[in-house]
Amino acid sequence: MNGFIKAAEPRRLYQQIADQIRSLIQGGHFPIGTRLPAERDLAQQLGVSRPSLREALIALEIDGSVEIRMGSGIYVTAEPDRRQWQAGSMGESPLELMQARAAVEGAVIVLAASKITAEGLKSLRQTLGQMQAEIAEGRKPLDLDRLFHLTIANQSGNTVLAHIVGDLFDERHSPLSAQIRARYETPETWSSALAEHEAIYAALEARNPLLAQAMMHAHLEESKQRWMNNEAR
């Protein structure tokens, strides 16, 4: 024993919101089989933002408390199991992850734009071509997406930042982020992401740091909006 007591990890905002909804279900406010209020109304009732509420609803879907029916609504399917309720995290907040990625990758690409080599540009061009082919085949090119962002990070010349970019990207495999991807990513959203990658590439090819940064920020903001603006009802 080192004499130190590790502080308890604070519950993430989406977990706190999910806890509130679970309490309402357990208290009979939302009986099993009923539909929850529309997102806008529920967010107002709970005093939270809609993006954070959406993360909480996805978490509740994962643990089986609700079912999200696209175009119909969100229905209570079971009374929450308190033991599972107190279980560990389903991952970081996707909203906070996108904010973190914008901060980190926005800085990284400024470094990369001034240092990128002809070989680095060639690698990015090949990756974009492979992404286009995967999308055309109806597949989700997540690994190629990662490779594109990691190649840019490696071109910055800073291995610490490259590791951070990789770690932030890999959080997309957490239960919460994976469920959001499965529900909201489509060939159309991937086509939009590819076009944004092309704009990033063009700015890097021109070795324009400020334009490259602006295109990276725009891409990550659009990525966030693609799942935030889809409606379950």
C-alpha positions as CSV (number, residue, x, y, z in Angstrom):
1,M,0.0,0.0,0.0
2,N,1.4,3.4,-0.9
3,G,-0.8,5.2,1.6
4,F,-2.8,7.0,-1.1
5,I,-6.5,6.5,-1.7
6,K,-7.5,6.8,-5.3
7,A,-10.3,9.3,-5.8
8,A,-13.5,7.8,-7.3
9,E,-13.9,8.6,-10.9
10,P,-16.8,11.2,-11.4
11,R,-19.7,9.9,-13.4
12,R,-19.8,11.4,-16.9
13,L,-22.6,13.7,-17.8
14,Y,-24.4,11.2,-20.0
15,Q,-24.2,8.7,-17.2
16,Q,-25.8,11.2,-14.8
17,I,-28.6,11.9,-17.3
18,A,-29.1,8.2,-17.8
19,D,-29.3,7.7,-14.1
20,Q,-32.1,10.3,-13.9
21,I,-34.1,8.6,-16.6
22,R,-33.6,5.2,-15.0
23,S,-34.9,6.6,-11.7
24,L,-38.0,7.9,-13.5
25,I,-38.6,4.5,-15.1
26,Q,-38.1,2.8,-11.7
27,G,-40.5,5.3,-10.1
28,G,-43.2,4.5,-12.6
29,H,-43.1,7.9,-14.3
30,F,-42.3,6.1,-17.6
31,P,-44.0,2.6,-17.5
32,I,-42.7,-0.3,-19.5
33,G,-44.0,-0.2,-23.1
34,T,-44.6,3.6,-23.1
35,R,-42.9,6.0,-25.4
36,L,-40.6,8.6,-23.9
37,P,-41.3,12.3,-24.6
38,A,-39.7,13.8,-27.8
39,E,-36.0,14.6,-27.3
40,R,-36.6,18.3,-27.3
41,D,-39.3,18.0,-24.6
42,L,-37.3,15.5,-22.5
43,A,-34.2,17.7,-22.6
44,Q,-36.2,20.6,-21.3
45,Q,-37.8,18.5,-18.6
46,L,-34.4,17.3,-17.4
47,G,-32.6,20.7,-17.9
48,V,-29.9,19.2,-20.2
49,S,-28.7,19.7,-23.8
50,R,-30.0,17.5,-26.5
51,P,-26.6,16.1,-27.5
52,S,-25.9,15.0,-23.9
53,L,-29.4,13.5,-23.7
54,R,-28.9,11.6,-26.9
55,E,-25.7,10.0,-25.5
56,A,-27.7,9.0,-22.4
57,L,-30.4,7.5,-24.5
58,I,-27.9,5.5,-26.4
59,A,-26.4,4.2,-23.1
60,L,-29.9,3.2,-22.0
61,E,-30.4,1.4,-25.3
62,I,-27.2,-0.6,-24.7
63,D,-28.2,-1.7,-21.3
64,G,-31.6,-2.7,-22.5
65,S,-33.7,-0.1,-20.7
66,V,-35.1,1.5,-23.9
67,E,-35.5,0.7,-27.6
68,I,-34.8,3.4,-30.1
69,R,-37.1,3.0,-33.1
70,M,-36.1,5.3,-35.9
71,G,-39.0,7.4,-37.1
72,S,-41.2,6.3,-34.2
73,G,-39.6,7.2,-30.9
74,I,-37.9,5.8,-27.9
75,Y,-39.8,3.2,-25.9
76,V,-39.2,1.8,-22.4
77,T,-38.5,-1.9,-22.7
78,A,-37.4,-3.0,-19.2
79,E,-37.0,-1.8,-15.6
80,P,-33.3,-1.0,-15.1
81,D,-31.2,-3.5,-13.2
82,R,-29.6,-1.4,-10.4
83,R,-26.5,-3.6,-10.4
84,Q,-25.9,-2.9,-14.0
85,W,-26.9,0.7,-13.4
86,Q,-23.9,1.1,-11.1
87,A,-21.5,-0.6,-13.5
88,G,-18.6,1.0,-15.2
89,S,-18.5,3.5,-18.0
90,M,-19.6,2.7,-21.6
91,G,-16.8,5.0,-22.8
92,E,-16.1,8.7,-23.1
93,S,-18.7,11.1,-24.2
94,P,-18.6,11.2,-28.1
95,L,-19.4,14.9,-27.9
96,E,-16.4,15.6,-25.6
97,L,-14.2,13.3,-27.7
98,M,-15.0,15.4,-30.8
99,Q,-14.2,18.6,-28.9
100,A,-10.9,17.0,-27.8
101,R,-10.0,15.8,-31.3
102,A,-10.7,19.3,-32.7
103,A,-8.4,20.9,-30.2
104,V,-5.6,18.3,-30.7
105,E,-5.9,17.6,-34.4
106,G,-6.4,21.3,-35.1
107,A,-3.0,22.0,-33.6
108,V,-1.3,18.9,-35.1
109,I,-2.3,19.7,-38.7
110,V,-0.7,23.1,-38.5
111,L,2.6,21.4,-37.7
112,A,2.0,18.8,-40.4
113,A,1.2,21.4,-43.1
114,S,4.6,22.9,-42.8
115,K,6.5,19.6,-42.7
116,I,4.6,17.2,-44.8
117,T,6.7,15.3,-47.3
118,A,5.9,14.2,-50.9
119,E,5.8,10.6,-49.5
120,G,3.3,11.7,-46.9
121,L,1.0,13.3,-49.5
122,K,1.3,10.2,-51.6
123,S,0.2,8.1,-48.7
124,L,-2.8,10.3,-48.0
125,R,-3.8,10.2,-51.6
126,Q,-3.7,6.4,-51.7
127,T,-5.7,6.2,-48.5
128,L,-8.4,8.5,-49.9
129,G,-8.6,6.3,-53.0
130,Q,-9.0,3.2,-50.9
131,M,-11.7,4.9,-48.8
132,Q,-13.6,5.8,-52.0
133,A,-13.5,2.2,-53.1
134,E,-14.7,0.9,-49.8
135,I,-17.6,3.4,-49.7
136,A,-18.6,2.4,-53.2
137,E,-18.7,-1.2,-52.1
138,G,-21.0,-0.2,-49.2
139,R,-18.4,-0.8,-46.5
140,K,-17.5,1.5,-43.7
141,P,-13.8,2.4,-44.0
142,L,-13.1,3.0,-40.3
143,D,-9.6,1.7,-40.5
144,L,-8.7,3.9,-43.5
145,D,-10.3,6.9,-41.7
146,R,-7.9,6.2,-38.8
147,L,-5.0,5.8,-41.2
148,F,-5.7,9.2,-42.8
149,H,-5.8,11.0,-39.5
150,L,-2.8,9.1,-38.1
151,T,-0.7,9.8,-41.2
152,I,-1.3,13.5,-40.8
153,A,-0.4,13.3,-37.1
154,N,2.8,11.4,-37.9
155,Q,3.7,14.1,-40.5
156,S,3.7,16.6,-37.6
157,G,7.0,15.2,-36.4
158,N,5.7,14.9,-32.8
159,T,5.3,11.3,-31.7
160,V,3.5,12.3,-28.4
161,L,0.8,14.2,-30.4
162,A,0.5,11.2,-32.8
163,H,-0.1,8.9,-29.9
164,I,-2.8,11.2,-28.5
165,V,-4.5,11.4,-31.9
166,G,-4.5,7.6,-32.1
167,D,-5.8,7.1,-28.6
168,L,-8.7,9.6,-29.1
169,F,-9.6,8.0,-32.4
170,D,-9.6,4.5,-30.9
171,E,-12.2,5.5,-28.3
172,R,-14.6,5.2,-31.2
173,H,-14.6,1.4,-30.4
174,S,-16.1,2.0,-27.0
175,P,-19.6,0.6,-26.5
176,L,-21.2,4.1,-26.6
177,S,-19.4,5.4,-29.7
178,A,-19.8,2.1,-31.5
179,Q,-23.5,2.1,-31.0
180,I,-23.8,5.6,-32.3
181,R,-21.7,4.7,-35.3
182,A,-23.9,1.6,-36.0
183,R,-27.1,3.7,-35.7
184,Y,-26.2,6.9,-37.6
185,E,-23.4,6.1,-40.1
186,T,-24.5,5.5,-43.6
187,P,-22.9,5.4,-47.1
188,E,-24.1,9.0,-47.4
189,T,-22.4,10.2,-44.2
190,W,-19.2,8.4,-45.2
191,S,-19.3,10.1,-48.7
192,S,-19.6,13.5,-46.9
193,A,-16.6,12.6,-44.7
194,L,-14.6,11.6,-47.7
195,A,-15.3,15.0,-49.4
196,E,-14.2,16.7,-46.2
197,H,-11.0,14.6,-46.2
198,E,-10.4,15.7,-49.8
199,A,-10.6,19.3,-48.7
200,I,-8.1,18.6,-45.9
201,Y,-5.7,17.0,-48.4
202,A,-6.0,19.9,-50.8
203,A,-5.0,22.3,-48.0
204,L,-2.0,20.1,-47.0
205,E,-0.9,19.8,-50.6
206,A,-1.0,23.6,-50.8
207,R,1.0,23.7,-47.6
208,N,-1.4,26.2,-46.2
209,P,-1.5,25.7,-42.3
210,L,-4.4,27.9,-41.6
211,L,-6.6,26.5,-44.3
212,A,-5.7,23.0,-43.3
213,Q,-6.7,23.8,-39.7
214,A,-10.0,25.3,-40.8
215,M,-10.7,22.2,-43.0
216,M,-9.9,19.9,-40.1
217,H,-12.1,21.8,-37.7
218,A,-14.9,21.8,-40.3
219,H,-14.6,18.1,-40.8
220,L,-14.8,17.2,-37.1
221,E,-17.7,19.7,-36.5
222,E,-19.6,18.1,-39.4
223,S,-18.9,14.6,-38.1
224,K,-20.4,15.7,-34.8
225,Q,-23.5,17.2,-36.4
226,R,-24.2,14.1,-38.5
227,W,-25.2,12.1,-35.5
228,M,-26.5,15.0,-33.3
229,N,-29.0,16.1,-35.9
230,N,-30.5,12.7,-36.8
231,E,-33.9,12.2,-35.1
232,A,-35.3,9.0,-33.6
233,R,-38.8,10.5,-34.0
